[in-house]
Amino acid sequence: MRITSRVLAILLLSAGPSWGAVTDLATNGFEIEETVHIAASPQTVYTLAIRPSQWWSSSHTYSGSAANLSFEAKADGCWCERLADGGTVRHMTVTFVQPGKSVVLRGALGPLIDLAVEGAMRWTIKPAGAETEFTLTYRVSGYIKDGFGIWPKAIDGVLGEQIAGLKRAAEAHK
């Protein structure tokens, strides 16, 4: 039996907690939303968010070290990575920055980089009582031979891990 994209979408969206951050799935793309409350000020969260070398997992880099990540918090800025052989990777391009409140990026993360897809990511930072609410929304669309399949779940897992890293770093930074 061949599972159609529509059946796969219904299965994925009803799969329960492990799919909780996949907020939409279609044959041509998906949306992931991760929200975390951080016991730190919005300024601290923003300052660390634009320094992914301090919270991104080294296991999810091309070089094997988050220390090689850089981030230019300005329009047309680069979220880039240095490689050992002198090469570089542009993970995403910064398209909007409102310091302490919001960042918008464009690009295809990780293994999506050489597929026919495009992604838009927004970070929203806002006060939530004594904490800060950080929401990451990542929308991906385009073409992947054989469909999006497991991509949303895999990317959700990776992004959830990274947001947990940001939370740990910000709360330790206080």
N, C-alpha and C positions, 0 to 999 in steps of 0.2 A: 504494500500500500504506500502510495506517495503522499506525503503530507503537504498540502498546499500552504502558501504563505498566509492565507486568511486563517486556516486552522491553527497554524503555528502561532500566529498573533494571539488568538483566543487562548491557546494553552499557556503562552508566556505571560499574558496579562492576568491570568487567573491562577498562576502558580503559587501564590502565597508570599510569605515574608522574604524568601530569597530573591524575589523579583521586585520587592517593594519600591526601589528607586527607579525602575524602568516605568516611566509615567505614560509613555505612548510608544506604539510600535506599528509600523505600516510596511508595506512591501518596499517602499523607497527610502525608509529611514526610521529613526527612533529618537526618543528623548529620555534623558536620565536626569533626575534631580536628587541631589544629596543635600540635606540640611543638618547642621550640627550646632549645638549651643556650646559656646566656649567661655570659660570663666576668665575673661580678659577683656580689656577695653577694645572698642572698634579700631582705634588707631594701632594698638598692638597687633591685632589680627591682620589688619591691612599691611602693616610694615613687614610682618612675617610672610604673608601670602605672596608678596612680590619678591620674596627671596626663597624660591623653591628649593634651593640648595640646602636649606635648613630644615625642610620637612618632607620633601619628596623621597620616596624609597629608592635607594640605589639599585635595587633589583628591577626597577622599571625604568632604567636608562639604557641607552646604547653603549655608553662607556663603562658601565658598571659602578659609577660613582656619582652621587647627587652633587658632589662638590664641583662637578663640571657643568652644572646648569647655571644659566644666567637669565636675567629678566630685565628688560628695559620698559619701565612703566610710563610709556608715552605712546601716542598714536604712531603706528608703523614700527613700534618697538618689537624686539625679537625675544621670544622665550626660546633660547637656544642651548645647545650643548656642545662642548668641545670633545673631540675624540682623540685618542692617544696618538694616532698617526698624522695629526694635523688637520684632520677632517672636522666637519661641523654638521649639526643637525638643527634645522629650524622646526621646532615642535609646533609653535603657534605664532601668529602675528597679533600684536596688541592693536585693537581698533578704537578703544574708548577707555579712558581712565577718569574717574571721579574719585580722587584720593580719599581714602577712608570709607568709601561708600560702594563703589562698583567698578568692575573691570570687565571688558568684553574682549574676547580673543577669537581668532579664526584659525582653523587648521584641523588636520586629522592626526590624532595622537597615536603613538606607538605603531603597532602593526597595520593600522589603517593608512599610514603615510604613503604607501605606494598603491593604494586602491583608488578607484574612481569615485571618491567620496569627499565631502567637505563638511566641516564641523564648525559650529558656533557655540562658544562657551561664555557664560556670564557668571561672575562672582558677585553676589550681593551681600553687603555687610551692613548690619543694622543693630542698634541697641535693643536688648531684650531684658529689661530689668537690670539686674547687676551683671548680666552676661552679654555676650554678643552672639547674634544669630548669623551664621555664615551659610549661604546657600550657593551651591554650584549647580548650574543647569547646563547640560551639554546636549545639543541637537546635532544629529548626523544625518545627512541624506546623500543619495547618489546611487551608484550601481556597484554591486558586488556579485560576481558570478555565483550562481547557486543561492543567492539571497543573503539576508543578514543573519539568519540562523542563530548561532550562539553568541554573536558579537555583542548584543546589548547586555547580556548577563556577564560576559567576561569584562567588558569595559566598566560596567557598574561595580563589579568587584574591585577592580583596580582603582577606580576613582574613590570608592568608599574607603579603601586602605589609605589613600593619599590624604583625604579629608581628616581621617583619624590622626594622621601624622601632623597635620597642621594644628589640630586641637591640642595634641600633646606638646608640641613646640610652643604654642602661644601660652598655654597654662603653665609651662615650666619657666617661661620668659618673665613672668610677673615679677 
